[in-house]
Amino acid sequence: MIKENMEFLRAADPELGDAVVSEWQRQQRNIELIASENFVSPAVLAAMGTVLTNKYAEGYPGKRYYGGCEEVDKAEELARSRACALFGAEHANVQPHCGANANLAAFLAFANPGDTVLGMSLANGGHLSHGSPVNISGRHFNIISYGVDNDTHRINYDEVHDIAMKERPKIIIAGASAYPRVIDFARFAEIAKDCGAALMVDIAHIAGLIAAGLHPSPVPYADVVTTTTHKTLRGPRGGLILCPEKHAKVIDKSIFPGSQGGPLMHIIAAKAVCFREAMQPEFKAYQQKVIDNCATLADALLAEGFDLVSGGTDNHLCLVDLRNFNVTGKEMQHRLDEVRITANKNAIPNDPESPFVTSGLRLGTAAATTRGLDGEDMKHIARLIRLTATDFDNKKEQIAAEVGEICAKYPMYEG
């Protein structure tokens, strides 16, 4: 079906069709180690291509501003009820177009422009939408940041408490985009209670681990939980908000009409499929393998001579400090692209390089695990990354060939 759809598109629009086919070929031949990416199931792909894309459905099920919404209401109700069941939440809003939209809605629900918000700094592992000055969150709110301990590279909860008591923020944000350790949501809840703040938790990276019961859940503690539905959750690109029933109205109003118009009903349908898949026993086994693969990759990288931020990982990602190999994150990302390993440069704590260069490399195992790679493959990849760092000019053809052998064992979307 997937190949047939690509050929249909190619016949209808050759230029775009060629780009889609080329991307499919890239995904086949590359090892995907970007921590925020994954491969969706054929069922999720199919849902995204349905006629639900034709329907305008501003509002919420049973309260739409357009007629003819009876069937899309069913799809959205499925997505909402499944999200609540999956995460043990009282209310779910499945309409955010992305994680950043979900985060903005949470800001609007619990703070006014100019109010103080405390979140993890981008330089220490936070996300752009948690208050970066170039993002709407940083432009419209007074952002105060916390980071990680200089030696352990872990969150110092006592320090966060001290900052919170001094600054008295309206919102405290827990969650990160490059933090390889378990986050103590109960401790964050205590801090928020002590300073009178709302607790917002962004689980975009670890949502799949939480859904599988392999990472503590923030749902019992937070005023609002935001996430993407891709990454470890392995659904379509989109956002999701979870909250207690007492905050449901203000959250829903913050999405529509507060910050979005018509929802993407075909994407909401794909979210419903994703949530159903995440309820299956196989999903927990998959998430455990994601964690195991990342731990194996981290240990193998350490054995190859790399330094890791915080010394290792508890989740699906690890952050490599490249400085002892005298190569920047930017250059390493470029080299890995050439040998068909896809990763991204990333700042490390107290990085001496600029955000456009960086001294680090972020690696994740969710996509590679979906494809079928195992622990022995992780060890092999670590060796190839070390060769890329130390002997690229002489070994790049050999490295690319070995990558090709790994990918050939695990074809993607062949049907």
C-alpha positions in Angstrom: 0.0 0.0 0.0 2.8 2.4 0.9 4.6 1.9 -2.3 1.4 2.1 -4.3 0.6 5.4 -2.7 4.0 6.8 -3.5 3.7 5.7 -7.2 0.2 7.2 -7.4 1.5 10.5 -6.0 4.5 10.4 -8.4 2.1 10.0 -11.4 -0.1 12.8 -10.2 2.7 15.2 -9.3 6.1 14.0 -10.5 8.2 16.6 -8.8 6.7 16.1 -5.3 6.4 12.4 -5.9 10.1 12.2 -6.6 10.9 14.0 -3.3 8.7 11.6 -1.3 10.2 8.6 -2.9 13.7 10.0 -2.3 12.9 10.5 1.4 11.6 6.9 1.6 14.9 5.8 0.1 16.8 7.9 2.6 14.9 6.4 5.5 15.7 2.9 4.2 19.4 3.5 3.9 20.1 5.6 7.0 20.3 4.7 10.6 18.0 7.1 12.4 19.4 8.3 15.7 17.6 11.7 16.1 16.0 11.4 19.6 12.9 13.3 18.6 12.1 11.1 15.5 10.4 7.7 15.0 8.7 5.6 12.4 4.9 5.4 12.5 3.0 2.3 11.8 1.2 1.7 8.4 -2.1 2.2 10.3 -1.1 5.6 11.5 0.1 6.5 8.0 -3.2 5.3 6.6 -5.2 7.4 9.1 -3.3 10.6 8.1 -4.3 10.0 4.5 -8.1 9.7 5.0 -11.0 11.9 3.9 -11.2 13.3 7.4 -8.7 16.0 6.1 -11.7 17.4 4.1 -13.7 18.4 7.2 -13.7 21.7 9.0 -14.5 21.1 12.7 -13.9 24.3 14.7 -14.9 23.7 18.3 -15.2 20.4 20.2 -17.3 17.3 19.8 -21.0 18.1 20.2 -20.2 21.9 20.1 -18.9 22.6 16.6 -19.3 25.8 14.6 -19.9 23.8 11.4 -22.5 21.2 10.4 -21.7 17.7 9.3 -19.3 16.9 12.1 -21.0 13.7 13.4 -18.3 11.3 12.2 -15.3 13.4 13.0 -16.8 13.8 16.5 -16.5 10.1 16.8 -12.8 10.2 15.8 -12.0 13.0 18.3 -13.9 11.3 21.1 -11.9 8.1 20.4 -8.6 10.0 20.6 -9.6 11.9 23.8 -10.9 8.8 25.6 -7.9 6.7 24.6 -5.4 9.4 25.7 -7.1 9.6 29.1 -7.1 5.9 29.5 -3.5 5.5 28.3 -2.1 8.2 30.7 -4.6 7.9 33.6 -5.8 11.5 33.0 -9.2 13.1 33.6 -9.2 15.3 30.5 -7.4 15.3 27.2 -7.2 17.9 24.4 -6.1 16.3 21.2 -6.3 19.3 19.0 -2.8 21.0 19.3 -1.1 21.0 16.0 2.3 20.4 17.7 4.0 20.4 21.0 4.9 24.1 20.9 1.2 24.9 20.4 0.3 22.7 23.4 2.9 24.5 25.5 1.7 28.0 24.4 -1.9 27.0 25.4 -0.6 25.9 28.8 1.1 29.3 29.2 -2.1 31.1 28.2 -4.2 29.0 30.6 -2.1 29.7 33.8 -0.3 33.0 33.2 -0.7 36.4 31.5 1.9 38.0 29.2 4.6 39.5 31.3 4.2 37.0 34.2 7.2 35.1 35.4 7.7 31.5 34.3 10.5 29.2 35.5 11.8 26.5 33.2 14.9 24.6 32.2 17.3 26.7 30.1 17.7 25.6 26.5 21.5 25.5 27.0 21.1 22.9 29.7 18.6 20.6 28.0 15.3 22.5 28.0 13.2 23.3 24.9 12.8 26.3 22.6 9.2 26.7 23.7 10.1 26.8 27.4 11.1 30.4 27.3 13.9 30.9 24.7 14.1 34.6 23.9 13.7 33.9 20.2 10.4 32.0 20.8 7.0 33.5 21.6 7.3 32.1 25.1 10.4 34.1 25.8 9.1 37.2 24.0 5.8 37.5 25.9 6.7 36.1 29.4 9.3 36.9 32.0 11.4 33.7 31.8 13.6 32.6 34.7 15.8 29.6 34.1 17.2 26.7 36.0 19.9 24.3 34.7 21.8 21.3 35.8 24.6 20.8 38.3 28.0 21.6 36.9 29.5 18.3 38.0 26.7 15.7 37.9 24.8 17.3 35.0 21.6 16.4 36.9 18.8 18.7 38.0 19.5 20.1 41.5 16.0 20.2 43.0 17.1 22.2 46.0 18.5 24.9 43.7 15.2 24.9 41.7 13.3 25.4 45.0 15.5 28.3 46.0 15.0 30.0 42.6 11.2 29.4 42.8 10.9 30.8 46.3 12.9 33.9 45.2 11.1 34.6 41.9 7.6 33.3 42.7 6.7 32.3 39.2 3.1 31.7 38.0 4.2 28.5 36.2 7.1 26.1 36.8 8.0 23.9 33.8 9.4 20.4 34.2 10.6 18.5 31.2 13.3 18.7 28.7 14.5 17.9 25.2 18.0 16.8 26.0 18.0 15.4 29.6 19.0 11.7 29.8 17.9 11.1 33.4 14.6 10.4 35.2 12.8 13.5 36.3 11.3 13.7 39.8 7.9 15.1 39.2 6.8 14.6 42.8 9.6 16.9 43.9 8.6 19.5 41.3 5.1 19.4 42.6 6.3 20.1 46.1 8.3 23.1 44.8 5.3 24.4 42.9 3.1 24.1 45.9 5.6 25.9 48.1 5.8 29.0 45.9 2.2 29.0 44.7 2.9 28.2 41.1 1.1 26.0 38.6 3.1 22.9 37.6 3.4 22.4 33.8 5.2 19.2 32.7 6.3 18.7 29.1 6.8 15.0 28.4 7.3 15.2 24.7 10.4 13.1 24.7 9.4 10.5 27.3 5.6 10.1 26.7 6.0 6.6 25.3 8.1 5.6 28.3 5.5 7.0 30.6 2.6 5.4 28.7 4.4 2.0 29.1 5.0 2.5 32.8 8.7 2.7 32.5 9.2 6.3 33.7 7.3 8.0 36.5 4.2 9.8 35.4 3.6 13.5 36.1 -0.2 13.2 35.6 -1.0 12.7 39.4 1.1 15.8 40.2 0.8 18.4 37.4 -1.8 21.1 36.7 -1.2 20.5 33.0 0.9 18.0 31.0 1.9 18.7 27.4 3.4 16.4 24.9 3.9 15.6 21.2 2.4 12.5 19.8 5.5 11.5 17.7 8.9 10.8 19.3 8.7 7.8 21.7 4.9 7.7 21.5 5.3 6.7 17.8 2.3 8.6 16.5 1.7 11.4 13.9 3.4 14.7 14.3 1.1 16.7 16.6 0.4 17.7 20.2 -1.6 16.6 23.2 -2.6 18.2 26.5 -3.6 16.3 29.6 -5.1 17.9 32.8 -7.4 17.4 35.7 -11.1 18.0 35.1 -11.0 21.2 37.1 -8.7 22.8 34.4 -10.5 21.3 31.4 -12.4 24.5 30.4 -9.5 26.9 30.6 -7.2 24.5 28.7 -9.8 23.9 25.9 -10.4 27.6 25.6 -6.6 28.2 25.4 -6.5 26.0 22.3 -9.7 27.1 20.7 -10.4 29.9 20.2 -7.3 31.0 22.2 -4.5 30.0 19.9 -5.8 27.7 17.1 -8.6 27.5 14.6 -9.8 24.4 12.8 -8.3 21.1 14.1 -6.6 18.7 11.7 -9.1 15.8 11.9 -7.0 13.4 9.9 -4.2 13.9 12.3 -6.5 13.5 15.3 -7.6 10.2 13.8 -4.0 9.1 13.5 -3.5 10.1 17.2 -6.4 7.8 18.1 -4.7 4.9 16.2 -1.4 5.7 18.0 -3.0 5.7 21.4 -4.7 2.3 20.7 -1.3 0.9 19.6 0.3 2.2 22.8 -2.3 0.3 24.9 -1.1 -3.1 23.5 1.4 -5.3 25.5 3.8 -5.2 22.6 4.2 -1.5 23.1 5.6 -1.9 26.6 8.1 -4.5 25.3 9.1 -2.1 22.6 9.7 0.8 25.1 11.8 -1.5 27.3 13.9 -2.3 24.3 14.3 1.4 23.5 15.7 1.9 27.0 17.9 -1.2 26.8 19.2 -0.2 23.4 20.1 3.3 24.7 21.8 1.9 27.8 23.8 -0.4 25.5 24.7 2.4 23.1 25.7 4.6 26.0 28.0 2.0 27.6 29.5 1.2 24.2 30.2 4.9 23.5 31.9 5.2 26.9 34.0 2.1 26.0 35.0 3.8 22.7 36.3 6.8 24.7 33.5 9.2 24.5 32.3 11.3 27.4 28.6 11.4 28.1 26.7 14.2 29.8 25.7 12.9 33.3 27.8 9.8 32.6 25.0 7.8 31.0 21.2 7.6 30.5 18.0 6.4 32.1 15.8 6.9 29.0 15.8 6.9 25.2 18.6 9.4 24.7 22.2 10.1 25.5 24.1 13.3 25.1 27.7 12.9 23.9 30.5 15.4 24.8 32.8 15.4 21.8 35.5 17.7 23.1 38.1 15.0 23.8 37.9 14.0 20.2 38.5 17.6 19.0 35.4 17.7 16.8 32.4 20.0 17.1 28.8 18.8 17.1 28.2 20.6 13.8 31.1 18.8 12.1 30.2 15.5 13.6 26.6 15.8 12.4 27.9 16.6 8.9 30.3 13.6 8.9 27.7 11.2 10.1 25.3 12.4 7.4 28.0 11.4 4.9 28.1 7.9 6.2 24.3 7.6 6.5 23.9 7.9 10.3 21.4 10.6 11.1 21.9 12.5 14.3 21.8 16.1 15.5 24.4 18.5 17.1 23.4 19.6 20.6 24.7 21.9 23.2 26.2 20.4 26.3 26.0 22.1 29.7 28.2 25.2 29.8 29.1 24.7 26.2 32.0 26.8 25.0 30.7 26.7 21.4 27.8 28.6 20.0 24.4 27.0 19.6 25.0 26.8 15.9 28.2 24.8 16.4 28.0 23.1 19.8 30.3 20.6 21.5 27.8 17.8 21.7 25.8 15.2 19.8 22.3 14.0 20.9 21.6 10.4 20.1 18.3 8.5 20.6 17.2 4.9 20.0 13.4 5.1 19.5 13.4 5.1 15.7 16.2 2.5 15.4 14.4 0.2 17.8 11.2 0.5 15.9 13.1 -0.6 12.9 14.4 -3.7 14.8 18.0 -2.9 15.7 19.2 -4.6 18.9 22.0 -4.3 21.4 24.7 -5.8 19.1 23.8 -3.3 16.5 24.2 -0.5 19.1 27.7 -1.7 19.9 28.5 -1.7 16.2 27.1 1.8 15.8 29.2 3.1 18.7 32.3 1.8 16.9 31.3 3.4 13.7 30.7 6.7 15.5 34.2 6.5 17.0 35.7 5.9 13.5 33.8 8.8 12.2 35.2 11.0 14.9 38.8 9.8 14.6 39.5 8.5 11.1 36.8 9.9 8.9 38.8 10.7 5.7 40.3 7.2 5.6 37.3 5.2 6.7 34.2 6.9 5.5 33.6 4.5 2.6 34.0 1.5 5.0 31.7 3.1 7.6 29.0 3.8 5.0 29.3 0.2 3.7 28.8 -1.2 7.3 25.8 1.1 7.8 24.4 -0.3 4.6 24.8 -3.8 5.9 22.9 -3.0 9.1 20.1 -1.2 7.2 19.7 -4.1 4.8 18.8 -6.4 7.8 16.0 -4.2 8.8 14.0 -2.9 5.8 11.3 -0.2 6.4 7.9 0.1 4.9 8.4 -2.6 2.3 4.7 -3.4 1.9 
